[in-house]
């Protein structure tokens, strides 16, 4: 018989005290901003420093609210965090669209530069969508660690740890029902990497409509980058 949400164990007190570390999300965000800054000028839809400066301005109050651990969440915090992720995703998709347009409508001579730009767009795609999944699933990183399981919003993703209660002991002991495991940013970055390489879910399945839509957009953009952009660049090199 499947376990009901209300029967799941309450969140362990250590989660309530500590929350998820702030540093990994800051590093990932700054990496995405740096990759955008390094793109060729013709791929940018605005002056080079406008969007990165806006993203940094959004990031600073988020750090101020939760400088070390993600334990506090307000409506303003939620709006700022979602806006930041949306801006990173949208700017990278725009850069990809311009890159594809340039390939189809212009003579491209510098194949090596194109390969580097394609890699930058692909890496930013992985980071941006990983952050998006991290922000949306089960109400976000603060909710996942600070709320009891029976109060969490419905999950957007089903991780393998959510189903391992009946596995062998060394696996079951790390399952959600046994250890109160909750996913953190590295887990969502892993989902993003696999979705960008396999172009489909692997061991983590999307449950909600918005998760399926996001994964579809990411898969298509990664496919365009991998097949169209890189294949064209390699042909130029030859």
Buried (B, 14 or more C-beta within 10 A) or exposed (E): EEEEEEEBBEBEEEBBEEBBBBEBBBEBBBEBBEBBEEBBEEBBEEEEEEBBEBBBEBBEEBBEBBEEBBBEBEEEBBEBBBEBBBBBBEBBBBBBBBBBEBBEEEEBEEBEEBBBBBBBBBBBBBBBBBBBBBBBBBBBBBBBBBBBBEEBBEBBBBBBBBEBBEBEEEBBEEBBBBBBBBBBBEBBBBBBBBBBBEBEBEEBBBBBEEBBEBBBBBBEBBEBBBEBBBEBBEEBEE
